[in-house]
Amino acid sequence: MTEQLTADDWIKEGLKALAKSGFTALKADPLAKAMGVSRGSFYWHFADLGAFHAALLKRWREIAAERIIADVEAASDEPLKALLRRTFGARLDLERAVRNWAAFDAAAQTAVRAIDRRRLDYIEELLKKRGLETATARARAQILYWTFLGFALSDPQLPAARLQGLLGEILRMVSAKGTAMGGRDFLC
């Protein structure tokens, strides 16, 4: 690269490396080599590796929640349906990589917890807008989120038609009025 790099260039390259190779790839030397520059550029923009990691996690939070929520709200009069299509139709390499990183790093773990809370709150809000009571919306938001995490972490390869059918079923399940099993506790 002949032009001067920005912090944003480093963050973009870091996110690509994270998604492709995991958190162990987040070091100045390999990133500089991949970008064709010296690591001096890295240290011009970031005081240390910790500052770079913090910037990466901040960007991931923007990408993984705020940008998706803004896009879903702007693009659809049915945000829950749009959210399902968007999240279950996305490449989730970065999601898996950050969650793996969180198993080894406290800052990444904190970022994941914050994203989980933000996403759960948003899903609950969408379900309440569909007419569900708060307790039901909270429970179904959690179930839907666990479904997403299972999907994200399992890396399923599904034909598009089958995925669309599953998403339709998920939407019906989480949006249905009333309680399962006629209100009885099915574990007793």
C-alpha positions as CSV (number, residue, x, y, z in Angstrom):
1,M,0.0,0.0,0.0
2,T,1.5,3.3,-1.0
3,E,-1.1,5.7,0.6
4,Q,-1.0,6.4,4.3
5,L,-3.1,3.9,6.3
6,T,-5.7,5.0,8.8
7,A,-6.8,3.4,12.0
8,D,-9.9,2.3,10.1
9,D,-7.7,0.5,7.6
10,W,-6.1,-1.4,10.4
11,I,-9.4,-2.2,12.0
12,K,-10.9,-3.5,8.8
13,E,-7.8,-5.7,8.2
14,G,-8.0,-6.9,11.9
15,L,-11.6,-7.9,11.5
16,K,-10.8,-9.8,8.3
17,A,-7.9,-11.6,10.0
18,L,-10.1,-12.3,13.1
19,A,-12.9,-13.8,11.0
20,K,-10.4,-15.9,8.9
21,S,-7.8,-17.0,11.3
22,G,-9.0,-16.2,14.8
23,F,-7.9,-13.9,17.6
24,T,-4.3,-15.2,17.5
25,A,-3.8,-13.4,14.2
26,L,-4.4,-10.0,15.8
27,K,-0.8,-9.0,16.1
28,A,1.0,-6.0,14.5
29,D,3.6,-8.0,12.6
30,P,1.3,-10.4,10.6
31,L,-1.2,-7.7,10.0
32,A,1.5,-5.3,8.7
33,K,2.9,-8.0,6.5
34,A,-0.6,-8.7,5.0
35,M,-1.1,-5.0,4.4
36,G,2.4,-4.6,2.9
37,V,3.6,-2.0,5.4
38,S,5.9,-1.8,8.4
39,R,4.4,-2.2,11.9
40,G,5.4,1.4,12.6
41,S,2.1,2.4,11.0
42,F,0.2,0.2,13.5
43,Y,1.9,1.9,16.4
44,W,1.2,5.3,14.9
45,H,-2.5,4.6,15.3
46,F,-2.7,2.4,18.4
47,A,-0.7,2.8,21.6
48,D,-0.5,-0.9,22.0
49,L,-2.1,-4.2,21.1
50,G,-4.7,-3.7,23.8
51,A,-5.9,-0.4,22.3
52,F,-6.1,-2.1,18.9
53,H,-8.2,-5.0,20.4
54,A,-10.5,-2.4,22.1
55,A,-11.0,-0.7,18.7
56,L,-11.8,-4.0,17.1
57,L,-14.3,-5.0,19.7
58,K,-16.0,-1.5,19.5
59,R,-16.3,-1.9,15.7
60,W,-17.7,-5.4,16.1
61,R,-20.3,-4.1,18.5
62,E,-21.3,-1.5,15.9
63,I,-21.4,-4.1,13.1
64,A,-23.0,-6.9,15.1
65,A,-25.8,-4.9,16.7
66,E,-26.3,-1.2,16.0
67,R,-25.8,-1.3,12.2
68,I,-28.1,-4.3,11.9
69,I,-30.8,-2.8,14.1
70,A,-30.7,0.5,12.2
71,D,-30.9,-1.3,8.8
72,V,-33.7,-3.5,10.0
73,E,-35.7,-0.6,11.3
74,A,-35.2,1.5,8.2
75,A,-35.9,-1.2,5.7
76,S,-39.0,-3.0,6.9
77,D,-42.4,-2.6,8.4
78,E,-41.9,-6.1,9.7
79,P,-38.6,-5.7,11.6
80,L,-38.7,-9.1,13.3
81,K,-39.0,-10.9,10.0
82,A,-36.3,-8.7,8.5
83,L,-34.1,-9.4,11.5
84,L,-34.5,-13.1,11.1
85,R,-33.7,-13.0,7.4
86,R,-30.7,-10.7,8.0
87,T,-29.1,-12.6,10.9
88,F,-29.8,-16.2,9.8
89,G,-28.8,-15.3,6.2
90,A,-25.5,-13.7,7.1
91,R,-21.9,-15.1,7.1
92,L,-21.2,-15.7,10.7
93,D,-17.4,-16.2,10.7
94,L,-16.8,-13.0,12.7
95,E,-19.5,-13.9,15.2
96,R,-17.8,-17.3,15.8
97,A,-14.3,-15.8,16.0
98,V,-15.3,-13.1,18.6
99,R,-17.1,-15.7,20.7
100,N,-14.1,-17.9,20.6
101,W,-11.8,-15.0,21.5
102,A,-14.2,-14.3,24.5
103,A,-13.4,-17.7,25.9
104,F,-9.8,-16.5,26.4
105,D,-10.0,-12.7,26.9
106,A,-11.9,-10.7,29.5
107,A,-12.4,-7.6,27.2
108,A,-13.8,-9.8,24.4
109,Q,-16.0,-11.5,27.0
110,T,-17.3,-8.1,28.2
111,A,-18.0,-7.1,24.6
112,V,-19.9,-10.3,23.9
113,R,-22.0,-9.9,27.0
114,A,-22.9,-6.3,26.0
115,I,-23.9,-7.5,22.5
116,D,-25.9,-10.3,23.9
117,R,-27.8,-7.9,26.2
118,R,-28.4,-5.4,23.4
119,R,-29.7,-8.0,21.0
120,L,-31.9,-9.7,23.6
121,D,-33.4,-6.3,24.6
122,Y,-34.1,-5.5,20.9
123,I,-35.7,-8.8,20.2
124,E,-37.9,-8.5,23.3
125,E,-38.9,-5.0,22.2
126,L,-39.9,-6.4,18.7
127,L,-42.0,-9.2,20.3
128,K,-43.8,-6.8,22.6
129,K,-44.6,-4.6,19.6
130,R,-46.2,-7.8,18.1
131,G,-48.5,-7.9,21.1
132,L,-46.8,-10.3,23.5
133,E,-46.8,-9.7,27.2
134,T,-43.4,-8.6,28.7
135,A,-42.7,-12.0,30.4
136,T,-43.6,-14.0,27.3
137,A,-41.6,-11.6,25.1
138,R,-38.6,-11.9,27.4
139,A,-38.7,-15.7,27.4
140,R,-39.3,-16.0,23.7
141,A,-36.5,-13.5,23.0
142,Q,-34.1,-15.7,25.0
143,I,-35.2,-18.8,23.1
144,L,-34.9,-17.1,19.7
145,Y,-31.5,-15.8,20.7
146,W,-30.3,-19.3,21.8
147,T,-31.6,-20.5,18.4
148,F,-29.5,-17.9,16.6
149,L,-26.4,-18.7,18.7
150,G,-26.8,-22.5,18.0
151,F,-27.1,-21.7,14.3
152,A,-24.1,-19.3,14.3
153,L,-21.9,-21.7,16.2
154,S,-22.8,-24.8,14.3
155,D,-22.1,-23.3,10.8
156,P,-25.0,-25.1,9.1
157,Q,-25.1,-25.3,5.4
158,L,-28.7,-25.3,4.5
159,P,-30.3,-24.8,1.0
160,A,-32.0,-21.4,0.8
161,A,-35.5,-22.9,0.5
162,R,-35.1,-25.0,3.6
163,L,-33.6,-22.0,5.6
164,Q,-36.6,-19.9,4.5
165,G,-39.0,-22.5,5.7
166,L,-37.2,-22.8,9.1
167,L,-37.3,-19.0,9.5
168,G,-41.0,-19.0,8.8
169,E,-41.5,-21.6,11.4
170,I,-39.3,-19.7,13.9
171,L,-41.3,-16.5,13.3
172,R,-44.6,-18.4,13.9
173,M,-43.3,-20.0,17.1
174,V,-42.0,-16.8,18.7
175,S,-44.9,-14.6,17.6
176,A,-47.8,-17.0,18.6
177,K,-50.2,-15.6,21.2
178,G,-51.0,-17.8,24.2
179,T,-48.8,-20.2,26.1
180,A,-47.4,-23.6,25.1
181,M,-48.9,-26.7,26.6
182,G,-52.1,-24.9,27.6
183,G,-50.3,-23.0,30.3
184,R,-49.1,-26.1,32.1
185,D,-45.6,-26.5,33.2
186,F,-44.4,-29.2,30.9
187,L,-41.4,-30.1,33.1
188,C,-43.5,-31.4,36.0
